[in-house]
């Protein structure tokens, strides 16, 4: 079936509207996604567990309900992939780890439960780096299989990019939603810290963990946020006010920096007011502060199991836990105070704008699967709990996607969604991997 007629290529919003109109059934949409998975996943390895029988049964039920005019909600019949640190009833949760860490939960994670209640069809579990840290998953980038898709939500980003699912859940503690979204040329969003429950999600660092989502448009993200009970109403149109973090652009490689500057020119030509801003002095402390908090909290969660199974941990997560076990309480408190100080300072800076503009990552996806890439430009906003979004912003000469990060403040998360939707409209990105 050519892509133009393949339901797997539909966005969440387009698929939802077609199901409501009766021109598409949840069964046909789910079958199309499963066919893409069967055809492409041997090459990409985005999925660790696909529940074909369960997904078909759910889709059949949603189809019968639709015929009867019984609608569960805004995600009725929409297939979803779930990162394998989220519990899904009846499916294994492996967290990318060895068998001793595997569980088979009987309840959905809170975020999954809400999507299912709105009619979503759960396709299965997507690959994650081990315990959502640095040790890579086997997943390959759909744009170029010799490059990383990013991490830790590797499989979720690749699955959405490869049109195996219109929607997938991920998590972000440092850069684990936005960076793979950038590398895979899809939209990635993480909201305000705590806005979506992490109950039923294997933690990495409680103070920093966010539930996030991958889709093909900002409108797709908004459907999920509304299903979670998060206010996603976009404010009325007005002149877009954007702040440009020039010092973060300066940290990017030349081709990424050039793309950001070209995007900024396009946004200004479309009517945005763009001002260059300097980050507060407290920015100098946020990297070390966030790293220490991550180390200490990861060690607190893993301490008991690490004592028994430390040799079976991957090199990256092992080093993280070992470092965390040495951190004194006083150092943790100082780091937390530095984190809060930067958050307060950054909020004052960004609050008068619709969003802060930065690169999502300082470089295009690295070649090879041994490293998931540099998350340093996403990390500050995970440490502060600020909402942030990555939007695809062009295709490089190498054939890999460019991306743009927009950052908002917790008290004005809707302004960020407004900015993201507006920028998305200006950029009009429609490219997809040639699969």
N, C-alpha and C positions, 0 to 999 in steps of 0.2 A: 504494500500500500504506500503510495507516495506521501511524503511528509504533509502536504497540504490537506490530505484527507485522513491523516492518522490522528485519532483522538489523543494519543500520548503527547502530541505537540501542543495541545491546548494549555493555556494558563489556567490557574484555579478559577478566576473570574469567568473566563470564556466557557470552561467546562461546566461550572455551576449554572450559568445562564442557559446553556444548551440542555442540561438535564431538566431544568425548570420548564423549558419550552417544549420538552418532549422529543427533541431531535437527537438526543443522545441518552443512552441508558448507563447507569453505574456499571452494569455488567460489561458493556462494550468498552467503556473507559478502562476498567480494571484489566480486562483481557488485553487491551492494547499495551498497557504498562507492563504486564507480565511477559508479553511477547518481546518487548524491548529488553527486559531484564535477561530473558533466555538468550537473546541474540548477542547482547553486548557485554554481559557481566563476566563471561569467561576471559575477556580481554581487560576489562576495567577493574573488576573485583571491588565494586562499591558495596555489595551486600554480603553479610555474613550469614543471614538466615532469611529465607523468603518463605512465607506461609501461603503458598498458592491455594491450597484447599480452603484455609480460613478466609483469605481475601475474596475468593470466588463466592463463598457462602455469604459473607457480609454484603458483597456487591449484589448478589441475587436478592437478598432481603431488601436492600435499599431500592432496587429496581421495582419490586412488587409494591413497596410503600409509595414510591413515586407514582406508579400507575393508579394507586388508590387515592392520590392527593394527600398523602400523609408525609409531611416533611419534618425531619428531625432538626434541621437547622441549616446554617449557611454553608456547611461542608458536606451536605447530603450527597453521598456517592463519590466523594473526592478521595482518590488513593493517596496515602501518606507513607513516607519512610521515616523510621525512628532510629536515631543514633543509639548504638548498643551500650549506652550507660543508663538509658531510660528503661524502667520496667514496663513490660507489656505482658498482660496476663497470658499465661500458657506458652510464652516464648522464652528461650534462654536469654539471660543477660550475662555476657562474658566480659564486658569492659575491655576487650582486646587483650585479656590476660590468660594465664595458664588455667587448666581445668579446676584447680583448687579454689579459684575465685568465682567460678560460675554459679549462678543461681537460676531457678525457674520460678519466678514470682506468680502469685495467684491474683494479684491486683495490678492495674495499670498505674503508672506514675500519674500524679495529679494533672499534669499538662496533657498527657495522652488521654486520660479519662474525659477531659473537657472536649477534646477534639472528637472522640468517639461519640460523645453525647450529642454533638452537632451533626452526626451522620458520616464522619470520615471512615474510610475503609483502610485498615492497617495492612500494608503490604508485607512488612517484615522489618528486620533490623539492619542498619547500615554500619559499615566498619568504622571503628574509632582507633586512634592511637591508644597504647596501653594505659589504662586508667586516665584517659583524656590528657596525657602529657606528651612527651616528645618522641617516644619510641614509635616509629612509623607503622601505620597500617599498610597492607599490600596494595591499596587502591592507587590507580593511575589517573592522570589528568585526561579528561576526554578531549581536550584541545590538542594535546600532544602527549602520547602515552609514555614518553621518556622523561616527563617532568612530573613533579609532585603536584597533587591536588591541594596541598596544604593540610593542616591538621588543627585541632584533633578531630573535627567533624568531617573527616575526609570523605567517607562514603556518602554522607548526606548531600554534600556539595556536588560531588561527581554524579550522583543519581539524578539530581534535578537538572544539571547541565546536559546530561546525556538523554534527557527526556524519558527516563525510566519511571519517574514520578513527578507530578507537578509541584509537589510540596514535600519538605522533609524537616524534621526537627534536629537541632544541634544544641550544643552548649558552648559557652565561652567563659573562660577564667582569665585568659590573657588575650589571645586573638583567634580563638578556635571556631568562631562563626564567620567573622568578617574576612579574615585572611583566606580561608578556603573559598568563600564566596567570590573574592577578588580573583583568585587563581583560576576559578572555574567559570567565570563570566556570568554569574547569577547575582540576584539580590540577596543580601544577608542582613538580618536585623537582630540586634539584641536591645531590649528595652532597659528601663530603669532597674537597678538591682532590687530584687524582691518583688517586682511587679507581677511576676509569674512564679508560682511555687516550684521549688526544686524537690518537693517530696517525691520519693521513688526514683531519684536520679543519684547515681553513684557520685559522691562529692570528690572534688579535688581540693578546693579551699572555700569553705562556706562563705567567707566574707566577700569573695570575688566571683563565685559561680553565678552565671546567668543562663536561663533558658532562652534559646534563640530559634530563628526560623529561616529557612531558605525557600525562595520562590523565584518566579520569573518577572515579577513586577512589584512595585510598592503596593498596588491594589491587592495583590495576593497576600502580602504580609498583613495588610489591614484586616482581611477576612479572618486570619488566624487570631490576631489580637482581639478582635471582637468576640470570637469564640471563647477566648480565655477570659473574657469580661474586662479587658483593658480598653479604656476609652481611646478610640482611634479616629475620632471625628476630626477631619481636617478643617482648620479655620478658613473663613472666607478669604478670597484672593486679595492680595495687596502687593505692594512693591517688595520684592524679595531682598532681604538684608543678609549678606553672608560675610563672614570673617575668614580671611585667608591666613593660615599659620605658616608664614614664609620660612621660619626656621625648621619646620618639619619637612617642607618641600625640599629644603637644602640638604636634608639627610638622604634624599632619594637618589637613585642612580639617574644618569642624564636622560635616558629615554622616558623614564617614569616622570621626572620633573618636567620635561618638555610636554608630555601629555597633559599633566595637571595645568600647566600654564595655558595650553591651547583650550582646555575645557573652561578655564576661568574667563578667557577672552570670549568664548561662545556664550557663557552665562551673562557676562556684562552686555554683550550685544543684544541679548534677549530681554534686557531690562533690569537685571539684578544690580543692586548696589553692593559693591564688594570693597571691603577695607582690609588692608594688611594690618595684622595685629602681632604683638609680641607676647609670648606666653609668660606668666608670672615667674618670679625668681624661684618659687617653690617647686617649679617643674624639674629643677635639677635634682631633687631628692626622690622623685616619684618612682623611678626605675628600681633603685635599691630598696626602697620601702616596699613596693609591690612584690618584689622577689622574696624578701624576707618573710612577709606575711604568707605568701604561697608556700614557701618551704615549711614554715612552722605549722600551718594548718594541715598541709598534706601529711606531715609526720604525725600529727595528732590523730588523724583518721586511720592511717596505715600502721601505727606503732605495733599493735598486737599481731596482726597478720604478718608484718615484716619480720618480727622476731622468729616466726615459724618458717616463712617462705621467702626470706630475703634473697636467696640465691636464684629464685625463679622470677624475680622482677627484672624488667628490661633495664639497660644501663642508665637511661635518662631518668626514669622514675626512681630507680634505686639511689642515684646520686641526690635527687631532690629530697627524698625521705631522710637519707643519712645526714644531709646538711641541716634539715629541719630539726632533727633530734639533738643537735648541738646548740640550737639557738636559745639563749636565756630569755626569761619572761620580760626583763627590762628592755631588751632589744626589740622584742615584739611590740611592746607598748610604744616605744619611740617611733617605730615604723608606722604604726597605726596613726599616731598623731601627725606624722609627716604626710601620710595619705590624706587624712582629713583636711590638713592645712592646704594642700594643693587643690583638693576638691572645692573648698570654699573660695579660693582665689580664682580658680578657673570658672566657677559658676558666675562670679561677678563679671568676668571678662566676656563670657559667651552669652549671658542672659539678654543682652540688648540686641542680639542677632537671631535670625531664624536657625542658623547652623554655623559651625566652624568647619572649614574645608581643609582637608589634608589628604595626602596619599593614604590608601589603605595599607600598603606595604611598600617598603623602599625599593623593591625590585620586582621584576616579573618572576613567575614561578621557577625555582631552581631546577636544573636538570638532575635527574636521579631521584631515587626514593628514600635515600638515607637521611634526608633532612626535610622537614616540613616548611621551612622558610622563616623569615624574620618577622616576628610579631610585635616589634618594639613600637610601632606607630598606633597599634590598637591597644596596647597594654595600659597606657595611662587612663583610658576611659573605662576599662574594666576595673581598674583599681579604685576609681572614684564612683563607679556605678552609674555613670552617665549613659543615656541612650545613644546608640550609634548605628549607622547603616553603611553598607558598602554597595555601590552601584557600578555596574559595568560601564566603561567609559571609552570604548574603542578597542581596536585590535592592532597589536604591534606588527612590525614587519616580519617578526618571527612566527606570526600566526597565533601568539598567545594573547589573552585578553588583558587590557588595562582596566584599572578601577579607581574609584574616587570614594573617600570616606567623608561622611558628614556626621558631626557630633553635636548633640544638643545638651540641655541641662534637665535634670529630673523634674523641675517644676513646669517645664514647657516642652514635654515630649511630643505633644501634638504639633508644635511649631516645627519640630524636626521632620515629622511625617509630611507636613505641608511642603517643606523645603525639598525633601527627597522626591516627592511626586512631581514637583515643578522642575527640578533638575533632570529627572528621568525624562520628562516630556521634551525638554530642550535637547538632550543628548540623543534621544530616539534610537537607542541601541537595539538592533534586531538580530545580530549575528549569533550563530550557534555552532557548536563543534560539527565537523563534517563526518558524522557517524551514520 
